[in-house]
Amino acid sequence: MKRDTLSSLSVPQLLRRYGLRPKKRLGQNFLIDAASLQKVLQAADLAADEDVLEIGAGLGSLTVLLARAARYVVAVELDADLIPPLQEILSPYSNVHLVQGDILNLQIGELFPQKSQSYSVVANIPYYITSAILRHLLEGEHRPRQMILTLQLEVAQRICASPGEMSLLALSIHLYGTPSLIAKIPAGAFYPQPKVDSAVLRLQLAEQPRLEDTELFFRLARAGFSQKRKTLRNALAAGLGLPPPQVMHLLQAVQIEPHRRAETLSLEEWGKLVQVYKAYLG
């Protein structure tokens, strides 16, 4: 089959041609709507000399657009069955490096020709692995300058939450950058159609984490969020293994009311708490 004929096939037609079906266990919902694909591309606002890491290339609908817009694209796809159609679809694009593998097991810096260069992430990621992928990218040595993520609308809204409705995931992301919800994508834009709508989220990353001691920050934050219905005093006491009076002392030292809950604290307040906890540890 000629390349132009292959590229004109729809995702369902491509799947049938290669004898494939979407895999539920991998959360495969392919973004097929042209207008939605353009929203993702526009959100990335790529320069012609920019490098891109795409996680979840699928059947190349977005990969082709990225290849036309960017200098170099590393397209990672977990499903080995999708590699043959991807190779054929992407064969006209010499600036695409296709990698079959689990992004969580890959060293990001080694995927690009020059390890020190800046890059953007574009990803359509399933809910079940969202947190793991974000941690892998944000806590690694070779962080991107920005991340453009297509993910469930509810998750995107949680990530963009302000103090009062913060989750551990949202707080962790605010540590590294500024999230913004760019566009909503209806469920009908995907094949097969999921049960919920999605959104395009942009995460603009700072050069360095906003708090210096990230290890202590995560220790405190995980303890604080470990028991959502408990007050911060009780949750930290249980999570850190400290006597409640000692936790009271730490909270009062930074003027945080002990009866508050973890979701009400701002990143700045967590930063102050990290400092007094660090002093307590000596």
C-alpha positions in Angstrom: 0.0 0.0 0.0 1.3 3.5 -0.9 2.3 5.9 1.9 -0.3 8.5 0.9 -3.0 5.8 0.9 -1.8 4.6 4.3 -1.8 8.1 5.8 -5.4 8.6 4.7 -6.7 5.7 6.6 -8.6 6.3 9.8 -7.5 4.8 13.1 -10.2 2.1 13.0 -9.1 1.2 9.5 -5.5 1.1 10.4 -6.2 -1.2 13.3 -8.2 -3.5 11.1 -5.5 -3.5 8.5 -2.9 -4.7 11.0 -5.3 -7.0 12.8 -5.2 -5.0 16.0 -7.7 -3.9 18.7 -7.3 -1.2 21.3 -6.1 -2.7 24.6 -8.1 -1.7 27.7 -5.3 -2.8 30.0 -3.0 -0.1 28.5 -5.7 2.5 28.6 -5.6 2.9 24.8 -7.9 5.7 23.6 -6.5 7.2 20.4 -7.1 10.9 19.8 -8.5 11.0 16.3 -10.4 14.4 16.0 -8.4 16.8 13.8 -9.5 19.9 15.7 -8.5 18.4 19.0 -5.2 17.4 17.7 -4.6 21.0 16.6 -5.5 22.2 20.1 -2.7 20.0 21.5 -0.2 21.3 18.9 -1.2 24.9 19.5 -0.9 24.4 23.2 2.7 23.3 22.7 3.5 26.3 20.6 6.7 24.6 19.3 9.6 26.5 17.7 11.1 25.1 14.5 14.4 24.3 16.3 12.7 22.6 19.3 13.0 18.9 20.4 10.0 17.0 21.6 9.4 13.8 23.6 6.0 12.2 22.8 4.8 9.6 25.2 2.2 7.3 23.7 2.6 7.7 20.0 -0.4 5.4 19.3 -0.9 5.3 15.6 1.0 8.5 14.9 -1.9 11.0 14.5 -0.1 13.6 16.7 3.4 12.4 15.9 3.1 13.4 12.3 2.0 16.9 13.3 4.9 17.2 15.8 7.4 16.1 13.1 6.2 18.8 10.8 6.5 21.5 13.6 9.6 20.5 15.5 13.3 19.8 14.8 13.4 16.4 16.4 10.8 14.1 17.9 11.4 11.1 20.1 8.2 9.1 20.0 7.9 6.5 22.7 5.3 3.7 22.5 4.8 0.9 25.0 2.7 -1.4 22.8 5.0 -3.4 20.6 2.1 -4.3 18.3 1.8 -0.7 17.3 5.4 -0.4 16.1 4.9 -1.9 12.6 2.1 0.6 11.6 4.0 3.4 13.3 7.2 2.6 11.3 5.2 2.7 8.1 3.3 5.9 8.9 6.4 7.7 10.1 8.8 6.5 7.4 8.6 9.9 5.5 9.9 11.8 8.5 13.6 11.5 9.1 13.4 13.7 12.2 11.4 11.1 14.2 13.1 8.6 16.4 10.7 5.8 17.4 11.3 4.0 20.6 9.4 0.9 21.8 9.4 0.7 25.6 8.1 1.8 28.9 8.8 5.5 29.6 9.2 4.7 33.3 12.2 2.5 32.5 13.9 4.9 30.1 16.6 7.5 30.9 15.2 10.6 29.3 18.6 12.3 28.8 19.8 9.3 26.7 16.9 9.6 24.2 18.1 12.8 22.6 21.3 13.3 20.6 22.5 16.0 23.0 21.8 15.2 26.6 21.9 18.8 27.9 19.4 20.3 25.4 16.0 21.6 26.3 12.9 19.7 25.2 9.1 19.7 25.5 6.9 16.7 26.4 3.7 16.0 24.6 1.6 13.1 25.9 -1.8 11.5 25.8 -1.6 9.5 29.0 -4.1 7.1 30.6 -5.3 7.9 34.1 -3.9 4.8 35.7 -0.3 5.9 35.1 -0.6 9.7 35.2 1.0 10.1 38.6 3.9 7.7 37.8 4.8 9.4 34.5 4.7 12.9 36.1 7.0 11.8 38.9 9.4 10.2 36.5 9.6 13.3 34.4 9.6 15.9 37.1 11.9 14.2 39.6 14.5 13.1 37.0 17.7 14.9 36.2 16.7 15.8 32.6 13.4 17.8 33.1 11.6 19.3 30.2 10.9 23.0 29.8 7.2 22.3 29.5 4.7 19.5 29.4 1.6 19.4 27.3 -0.6 16.6 28.5 -4.0 15.2 27.3 -5.6 13.6 30.3 -8.9 13.1 32.0 -10.7 16.4 32.6 -11.2 15.6 36.3 -7.5 14.9 36.8 -6.6 18.2 35.0 -8.9 20.2 37.2 -7.5 18.5 40.3 -4.0 19.4 39.2 -5.0 23.1 38.7 -6.6 23.3 42.1 -5.8 26.1 44.6 -5.2 25.8 48.3 -8.4 24.5 49.9 -8.8 21.8 47.3 -5.2 20.7 46.8 -4.2 17.1 46.4 -0.8 15.6 46.8 -0.5 15.4 43.0 -1.4 19.0 42.5 0.9 20.1 45.3 3.8 18.1 43.8 3.3 19.7 40.4 3.2 23.2 41.8 6.6 22.4 43.3 8.0 22.2 39.8 5.9 24.6 37.8 2.7 26.3 36.9 -0.2 24.2 35.5 -3.0 25.7 33.3 -6.0 24.1 31.7 -5.8 25.0 28.0 -8.8 23.3 26.4 -11.4 20.7 27.0 -11.7 17.6 24.7 -14.9 15.7 24.4 -15.0 12.0 24.8 -16.1 11.7 21.2 -12.7 12.9 20.0 -11.2 9.5 20.9 -11.4 6.0 19.5 -12.6 4.0 21.3 -14.7 6.6 23.1 -13.9 6.8 26.8 -16.7 7.4 29.4 -15.3 10.8 30.4 -14.1 14.0 28.8 -10.5 15.0 28.7 -8.5 18.2 28.7 -5.3 19.7 27.4 -3.0 20.7 30.3 0.1 22.8 30.0 2.7 22.6 32.7 5.3 25.4 32.4 8.3 24.3 34.5 10.7 26.4 36.5 14.4 25.9 36.1 14.6 24.5 39.7 12.1 23.2 42.2 10.5 26.0 44.2 11.7 24.4 47.4 15.3 23.3 48.0 14.8 20.2 50.1 12.4 18.2 48.0 13.1 15.0 50.0 11.8 16.5 53.2 9.0 18.2 51.4 7.6 14.9 50.1 8.1 13.2 53.4 6.0 15.9 55.1 3.4 16.2 52.3 2.8 12.4 52.0 2.3 12.3 55.8 -0.1 15.2 55.7 -2.2 13.7 52.9 -2.0 10.2 54.2 -5.2 10.5 56.2 -7.4 13.1 54.5 -10.1 13.3 57.2 -7.7 14.0 60.0 -6.4 17.4 61.0 -2.9 18.3 60.0 -1.7 17.7 63.5 -3.0 14.2 63.7 -2.0 13.2 60.2 1.5 14.5 60.6 1.9 12.8 64.0 0.8 9.5 62.5 2.7 9.8 59.3 6.0 11.0 60.8 5.8 9.0 64.0 5.9 12.1 66.2 4.1 12.9 69.4 1.1 15.2 68.8 2.5 17.9 71.1 5.7 18.0 69.1 3.7 18.4 65.9 1.8 21.2 67.6 5.0 23.0 68.3 6.2 22.7 64.7 3.0 24.0 63.3 2.8 26.9 65.8 6.3 27.9 65.0 5.2 28.7 61.4 1.8 30.0 62.4 -0.2 27.2 60.9 -3.3 26.3 62.8 -3.1 22.6 63.9 -6.7 21.9 63.1 -6.3 22.7 59.4 -6.1 19.9 56.8 -3.3 19.3 54.3 -5.4 20.3 51.3 -5.7 23.9 52.7 -1.9 24.6 52.8 -0.2 26.6 50.1 3.2 25.6 48.8 4.8 28.5 50.7 3.3 27.2 53.9 4.7 23.7 53.2 8.1 25.4 52.6 8.0 27.0 56.0 7.1 23.7 57.6 9.9 22.0 55.9 12.4 24.5 57.4 11.2 24.0 61.0 11.1 20.2 60.6 14.6 20.3 59.1 15.8 22.2 62.2 14.0 19.8 64.5 15.8 16.9 62.8 19.1 18.7 63.4 
